[in-house]
């Protein structure tokens, strides 16, 4: 009897498997750079909770930029757009390794600005590139394999989440200093670069090569907005995402600041919750 995630993986052809490996490394990168460790890192530098909330808001608000990427996806292609933006988001995150220098200047706000600037740039590049994700995915994964693919993706993503959060908890034992958080960022940037290697091996994702008019590219958005059942689905999905975003934003601060749990315990509880 095979494990379901392995059975789903074996049903996939070569291209979807490569996309799945890209996704796995991308999850590691995401968790290390803008996951719970980022919040703990910000509070370790005594960043005020209100600033941390502003920092967390970069992820959902920057995602709104995806709406404006349709012309770029059509002209340059999903693969080229994603590869460029994914590379830039990893490179710009390297700025965070200047944190020891910033904090040595005596003003902690310099470190806060450095973290917020790097995270904002990371989120913007991620948003500009992610517009090509689903068009490319639906091109690469045949309709007959999509059920197996999304099953394998959901299971593997959850397993990777649990594993990387447990690893982060092990790295944050005791009273971790800035350097240990930077090790987590180093893992995130490395995983991000590894994801680019797998992305480069995925076929397809070509563009039209011709200039696409801005308003012409949004014609599909207009048709989607006129579809009432689809619009209701989108609004419900947005409400559900908002609920999880509120929880995800607050629980790390609550565990650390209200319950006074150590970073290790915060990460262990996060990993335990992810098992479900």
C-alpha positions in Angstrom: 0.0 0.0 0.0 1.5 3.3 -1.1 1.4 6.6 0.8 -1.2 8.8 -1.0 1.3 11.6 -1.7 3.7 9.2 -3.3 0.9 7.6 -5.3 -0.2 11.0 -6.6 3.4 11.9 -7.5 3.9 8.7 -9.5 0.8 9.5 -11.5 2.4 12.7 -12.8 4.4 13.1 -16.0 7.9 14.7 -16.0 7.0 18.3 -16.4 4.4 18.4 -13.5 7.0 16.7 -11.3 9.5 19.4 -12.0 6.9 22.1 -11.2 6.2 20.3 -7.9 9.9 20.3 -6.9 10.0 24.0 -7.8 7.0 24.5 -5.5 8.6 22.6 -2.6 11.8 24.7 -2.6 9.6 27.8 -3.0 7.7 26.9 0.2 11.0 26.6 2.1 12.1 30.0 0.8 8.8 31.6 1.7 8.7 30.2 5.2 12.2 31.2 6.0 11.9 34.8 4.6 8.3 35.9 5.4 7.1 33.2 7.7 6.7 33.3 11.5 10.5 33.6 11.9 10.3 37.1 10.3 7.9 38.2 13.0 10.1 36.8 15.8 13.1 38.5 14.2 11.4 41.8 14.1 10.4 41.6 17.7 13.9 40.4 18.6 15.1 43.8 17.3 12.5 45.5 19.5 10.4 46.6 16.5 7.1 47.8 17.9 4.1 45.5 17.4 2.3 48.2 15.3 5.3 48.2 12.9 5.3 44.4 12.8 1.6 44.6 11.8 2.6 47.0 9.0 5.4 44.6 8.0 3.0 41.7 7.8 0.6 43.7 5.6 3.1 43.9 2.8 2.3 40.3 1.7 -1.5 40.6 1.1 -1.4 44.2 -0.2 1.4 43.6 -2.7 -0.6 40.7 -4.1 -3.0 43.3 -5.6 -0.3 44.0 -8.2 -1.0 40.7 -9.8 -4.0 42.3 -11.5 -1.7 44.5 -13.5 0.7 41.7 -14.7 -1.6 40.3 -17.4 0.1 42.3 -20.2 3.6 41.2 -19.0 2.6 37.6 -18.9 1.1 37.8 -22.4 4.1 39.6 -23.9 7.2 38.1 -22.1 5.7 34.7 -21.1 5.0 33.2 -17.7 8.4 31.5 -17.4 10.5 34.5 -18.3 8.5 36.8 -16.0 8.5 34.4 -13.1 12.2 33.6 -13.4 13.2 37.2 -13.5 11.1 38.3 -10.6 12.0 35.2 -8.5 15.6 36.0 -9.1 15.2 39.6 -8.1 13.2 38.8 -5.0 16.0 36.5 -3.8 18.8 39.0 -4.6 17.0 41.9 -2.9 16.5 39.9 0.2 20.3 39.6 0.6 20.2 43.2 1.9 19.0 41.7 5.2 22.5 40.3 5.8 23.6 43.9 6.4 21.6 43.8 9.7 24.6 43.4 12.0 26.1 46.6 10.5 22.8 48.4 10.7 22.3 47.5 14.4 25.8 48.5 15.2 25.1 52.1 14.4 23.2 52.5 17.7 19.8 53.3 16.3 17.6 50.2 16.1 15.3 52.0 13.7 17.9 51.6 11.0 17.5 47.8 11.4 13.8 48.1 11.3 13.9 50.2 8.1 16.3 47.7 6.5 14.0 44.7 7.3 10.9 46.5 6.1 12.5 47.7 2.9 13.9 44.3 2.0 10.6 42.6 2.8 8.6 45.1 0.8 10.8 44.7 -2.2 10.6 40.9 -1.9 6.8 41.0 -1.8 6.6 43.4 -4.8 8.8 41.2 -7.0 6.9 38.1 -5.8 3.6 39.7 -6.7 4.8 40.9 -10.1 6.0 37.4 -10.9 3.2 35.3 -9.5 0.8 36.5 -12.2 2.4 33.9 -14.4 2.1 31.0 -11.9 -1.3 29.6 -12.7 -1.3 30.2 -16.5 2.0 28.3 -16.7 0.8 25.6 -14.3 -2.3 24.9 -16.3 -0.2 24.7 -19.5 2.3 22.3 -17.9 -0.2 20.0 -16.1 -2.6 18.1 -18.4 -6.2 18.1 -17.4 -6.1 14.4 -16.7 -3.3 14.9 -14.1 -4.5 18.0 -12.3 -6.3 16.1 -9.6 -3.2 14.1 -8.8 -1.0 17.2 -9.1 -3.0 19.3 -6.7 -3.3 16.4 -4.2 0.5 15.9 -4.3 1.1 19.6 -4.0 -1.2 20.1 -1.0 0.3 17.1 0.9 4.0 17.9 0.0 3.5 21.6 0.8 2.2 20.7 4.3 5.0 18.3 4.9 7.6 20.8 3.9 5.9 23.4 6.1 6.1 21.2 9.1 9.6 20.1 8.5 11.1 23.6 7.9 9.2 25.1 10.9 10.6 22.3 13.1 14.1 23.0 11.8 13.6 26.7 12.5 12.6 25.9 16.1 15.7 23.8 16.5 17.8 26.8 15.3 16.1 29.2 17.7 16.7 27.3 20.9 17.3 29.4 24.0 17.6 33.2 23.4 18.6 33.4 19.8 20.6 36.4 18.6 20.4 38.2 15.3 22.9 35.8 13.7 20.7 32.8 14.2 17.8 34.5 12.5 20.1 35.4 9.6 21.0 31.7 9.2 17.3 31.1 8.6 17.3 33.9 6.0 20.4 32.2 4.4 18.5 29.0 4.1 15.5 30.9 2.6 17.7 32.6 0.0 19.5 29.3 -0.9 16.2 27.5 -1.2 14.9 30.3 -3.4 17.9 30.0 -5.7 17.4 26.2 -5.8 13.8 26.8 -6.8 15.1 28.7 -9.8 17.0 25.7 -11.0 13.9 23.6 -11.0 11.9 26.4 -12.6 14.4 26.6 -15.4 13.8 22.9 -16.1 10.0 23.2 -16.5 8.9 23.5 -20.2 6.4 25.9 -21.6 5.5 29.3 -20.3 6.3 31.2 -23.6 4.7 34.5 -24.4 3.3 36.0 -27.6 6.3 38.2 -28.1 4.1 41.1 -29.4 3.1 44.2 -27.4 -0.3 43.7 -25.7 -2.5 46.8 -25.0 -3.1 47.4 -21.4 -6.9 47.6 -21.6 -7.1 44.8 -24.1 -5.3 42.5 -21.6 -7.9 43.4 -19.0 -10.8 42.3 -21.2 -10.8 38.9 -19.5 -11.0 40.6 -16.1 -14.1 42.4 -17.2 -15.8 39.2 -18.3 -14.9 37.5 -15.1 -16.3 40.5 -13.1 -19.6 40.1 -15.0 -19.9 36.4 -14.0 -22.1 36.6 -10.9 -21.4 33.0 -9.5 -17.7 33.5 -10.0 -17.8 36.8 -8.3 -19.6 35.3 -5.3 -17.0 32.6 -5.1 -14.2 35.2 -5.2 -15.8 37.3 -2.4 -16.3 34.2 -0.2 -12.7 33.1 -0.8 -11.5 36.7 0.0 -13.4 36.6 3.3 -12.0 33.2 4.2 -8.5 34.4 3.4 -9.0 37.5 5.5 -9.9 35.4 8.5 -6.8 33.2 8.2 -4.7 36.3 7.6 -5.9 37.9 10.8 -5.1 34.8 12.7 -1.7 34.3 11.1 -0.8 37.9 11.8 -1.8 37.8 15.5 -0.9 34.4 16.9 2.9 34.7 16.8 2.7 38.1 18.6 0.3 36.6 21.1 2.4 33.6 21.9 5.6 35.6 22.2 4.4 38.8 23.9 1.3 37.8 25.8 2.2 34.2 26.8 5.9 34.9 26.9 6.8 31.8 25.0 10.3 31.3 23.7 10.9 31.4 19.9 11.5 27.6 20.0 8.1 27.0 21.6 6.4 29.3 19.2 7.8 27.4 16.2 6.9 24.0 17.8 3.3 25.1 18.3 3.2 26.5 14.7 4.5 23.2 13.4 2.0 21.2 15.5 -0.9 23.3 14.1 0.4 22.8 10.6 0.1 19.0 11.0 -3.7 19.3 10.8 
